[in-house]
């Protein structure tokens, strides 16, 4: 019985899953390709970040300013004297290198139709906020991919967020 158990263990340990040559050809991969082809799932390579994102009173806009370059604006409005307004530039697609002002620089992620700011931002980002409001961990879902709507998005200060 021990030789059989040893042989089984050796056989199973040699199985690392699909070979490199067969990866990408599984039923799951085929389903993913079909979903992307039909438009049910966004192709990350074709993802264009431009548009308006929002969650409650919070807004983010991205307007194209060249290949993978964007004007970005972010507005957080928590009520009286509790708000943030940031305007600047962003580079990239699924990971956006965001620069709001001189020293407020961070990487935001774009996962399909949601933009997410990191939970910890440089201290310089706090200068864009009043009261206890913060841009940290801002998460907003895409409301529109219209460039004209993104250009007209208004921040909590009453001014266009992505006006160029």
C-alpha positions in Angstrom: 0.0 0.0 0.0 2.9 2.4 0.7 4.4 2.1 -2.7 1.0 2.9 -4.3 0.6 5.9 -2.1 4.2 7.1 -3.0 3.6 6.6 -6.7 0.3 8.5 -6.5 1.9 11.4 -4.6 4.8 11.6 -7.1 2.3 11.5 -10.0 0.2 14.3 -8.6 3.1 16.5 -7.7 4.3 16.4 -11.3 1.0 17.9 -12.4 1.3 21.7 -12.4 -1.8 22.4 -14.4 -2.0 23.2 -18.1 1.3 23.4 -20.0 2.5 26.8 -21.2 1.5 25.8 -24.7 -2.1 25.1 -23.8 -2.7 28.1 -21.6 -5.2 30.5 -23.1 -7.1 27.7 -24.8 -9.3 26.6 -22.0 -13.1 26.8 -22.0 -12.9 29.8 -19.6 -10.6 31.7 -21.9 -12.9 31.0 -24.9 -15.8 32.3 -22.9 -13.9 35.4 -21.9 -13.0 36.1 -25.6 -16.7 35.6 -26.6 -17.9 37.9 -23.9 -15.5 40.6 -25.0 -16.4 40.1 -28.7 -20.1 40.5 -27.9 -19.5 43.6 -25.8 -20.8 42.0 -22.6 -17.3 42.4 -20.9 -15.1 45.4 -21.7 -11.8 44.7 -23.3 -9.2 46.3 -21.0 -7.0 47.1 -24.1 -9.9 49.1 -25.6 -10.8 50.9 -22.4 -10.9 54.6 -22.8 -11.1 56.4 -19.4 -12.6 59.7 -20.8 -16.0 60.5 -19.3 -17.9 61.4 -16.2 -17.8 59.3 -13.0 -19.9 59.8 -9.9 -21.1 58.6 -6.6 -23.6 60.6 -4.7 -22.3 64.2 -4.8 -18.8 63.1 -5.7 -17.6 63.5 -9.3 -14.6 62.8 -11.4 -14.2 63.8 -15.0 -11.6 62.9 -17.6 -11.2 64.6 -20.9 -8.8 63.4 -23.5 -5.8 65.7 -24.1 -3.8 63.4 -26.5 -2.9 59.7 -26.6 -3.4 58.3 -23.0 -3.3 61.9 -21.7 -6.3 63.5 -19.9 -7.4 66.6 -18.0 -8.9 65.3 -14.8 -11.0 67.0 -12.2 -12.3 65.6 -8.9 -15.0 67.0 -6.6 -16.1 65.7 -3.2 -19.0 67.5 -1.6 -20.0 66.5 1.9 -22.1 69.6 2.7 -21.3 72.9 4.3 -17.6 73.6 4.2 -16.8 70.0 3.8 -15.5 69.6 0.2 -12.5 69.0 -2.0 -11.8 70.3 -5.5 -8.8 69.0 -7.5 -7.9 69.7 -11.1 -4.9 68.5 -13.1 -3.7 65.8 -15.5 -3.7 62.1 -15.8 -1.6 59.7 -17.9 -2.4 56.0 -18.7 -5.5 53.8 -19.1 -6.2 51.2 -16.4 -3.7 52.8 -14.0 -3.8 56.5 -14.1 -0.8 58.6 -13.0 -2.7 61.6 -11.6 -1.2 65.0 -10.8 -3.4 67.5 -9.1 -1.4 70.6 -8.3 2.3 70.8 -7.6 2.8 67.9 -5.1 -0.5 65.9 -5.1 0.5 63.0 -7.3 -0.8 59.4 -7.0 -1.9 56.4 -9.1 -5.7 55.9 -9.5 -7.0 52.6 -10.8 -9.7 52.2 -13.5 -11.4 48.9 -13.2 -13.9 48.6 -16.1 -16.3 51.4 -15.3 -15.1 52.5 -11.8 -12.3 54.9 -11.0 -10.7 54.5 -7.5 -8.3 56.8 -5.8 -5.8 55.2 -3.3 -6.8 55.2 0.4 -3.7 57.2 1.4 -2.7 60.3 -0.6 0.2 62.7 -0.2 -0.3 65.4 2.3 -0.3 68.0 -0.5 -3.7 66.7 -1.6 -5.2 67.8 1.7 -4.7 71.4 0.7 -7.5 71.0 -1.9 -10.0 70.1 0.8 -12.0 72.0 3.4 -13.1 70.6 6.7 -12.9 66.8 7.1 -13.5 66.1 3.4 -10.8 64.1 1.6 -10.0 62.8 -1.9 -8.6 59.6 -0.4 -10.4 56.4 -1.4 -12.7 58.2 -3.7 -14.5 55.6 -5.8 -16.9 56.6 -8.6 -18.8 54.7 -11.3 -18.9 55.8 -14.9 -22.0 57.8 -15.6 -21.2 58.7 -19.1 -18.4 58.3 -21.7 -19.4 61.5 -23.4 -16.6 64.0 -23.8 -19.0 66.9 -24.0 -20.6 65.9 -20.7 -17.1 65.5 -19.1 -16.2 68.9 -20.3 -19.3 70.4 -18.7 -19.1 68.6 -15.4 -19.3 71.1 -12.6 -17.5 70.9 -9.3 -18.7 71.8 -5.8 -17.2 75.2 -6.3 -19.6 75.9 -9.2 -16.8 75.8 -11.9 -16.1 73.3 -14.6 -14.0 70.4 -13.4 -12.3 69.5 -16.7 -12.4 72.8 -18.5 -9.3 73.2 -20.7 
